[in-house]
Amino acid sequence: MGPMATAIAAGCLTAMRWLLWLTTGLLLLLIVVQYFRGDVAAQPQSNAILALALFALGALSGWIARRLLR
């Protein structure tokens, strides 16, 4: 890859990392709000697993972006 393509790929991966982490935060906020509302249809376990997976994917995305810039 050329330097321009590498910079674009690293920038997109970094942006994806932050978007995945933002989604993780929103899912955790959803879990808290549903808990305080007493929502009987809430699925906190599946939301927590999804949040954990999104956090891990965000960390992986950031790691790949840093690796590209080496």
C-alpha positions as CSV (number, residue, x, y, z in Angstrom):
1,M,0.0,0.0,0.0
2,G,1.1,3.5,-0.7
3,P,1.5,6.1,2.0
4,M,-1.8,7.8,1.1
5,A,-3.8,4.6,1.3
6,T,-2.1,3.6,4.5
7,A,-3.0,7.0,6.1
8,I,-6.6,6.7,5.0
9,A,-6.9,3.1,6.2
10,A,-5.4,4.0,9.6
11,G,-7.7,7.0,9.9
12,C,-10.8,4.9,9.1
13,L,-9.8,2.2,11.6
14,T,-9.2,4.9,14.3
15,A,-12.6,6.4,13.6
16,M,-14.2,2.9,13.7
17,R,-12.5,2.3,17.1
18,W,-14.1,5.4,18.5
19,L,-17.5,4.6,17.0
20,L,-17.4,1.1,18.4
21,W,-16.5,2.4,21.8
22,L,-19.3,5.0,21.6
23,T,-21.7,2.2,20.8
24,T,-20.3,0.3,23.8
25,G,-21.0,3.2,26.1
26,L,-24.5,3.6,24.7
27,L,-25.3,-0.1,25.3
28,L,-24.0,0.2,28.9
29,L,-26.2,3.3,29.4
30,L,-29.2,1.3,28.0
31,I,-28.5,-1.4,30.6
32,V,-28.5,1.1,33.4
33,V,-31.7,2.9,32.2
34,Q,-33.5,-0.4,31.8
35,Y,-32.5,-1.5,35.2
36,F,-33.8,1.7,36.9
37,R,-37.0,1.6,34.9
38,G,-37.6,-2.0,35.8
39,D,-38.1,-3.1,32.3
40,V,-39.2,-6.7,32.3
41,A,-38.3,-7.2,28.6
42,A,-34.8,-6.1,29.1
43,Q,-32.0,-8.4,28.2
44,P,-29.0,-7.1,30.2
45,Q,-26.9,-10.2,29.7
46,S,-27.0,-10.2,25.9
47,N,-26.5,-6.4,25.8
48,A,-23.5,-6.7,28.1
49,I,-22.0,-9.5,25.9
50,L,-22.6,-7.3,22.8
51,A,-21.0,-4.3,24.6
52,L,-18.0,-6.4,25.5
53,A,-17.6,-7.7,22.0
54,L,-17.9,-4.2,20.5
55,F,-15.3,-2.9,23.0
56,A,-12.9,-5.8,22.0
57,L,-13.5,-5.0,18.3
58,G,-12.7,-1.4,18.9
59,A,-9.5,-2.3,20.7
60,L,-8.6,-4.6,17.8
61,S,-9.4,-1.8,15.3
62,G,-7.1,0.6,17.1
63,W,-4.3,-2.0,17.3
64,I,-4.5,-2.6,13.6
65,A,-4.4,1.2,12.9
66,R,-1.3,1.6,15.1
67,R,0.2,-1.4,13.4
68,L,-0.4,0.1,9.9
69,L,1.4,3.3,10.9
70,R,4.6,1.6,11.9
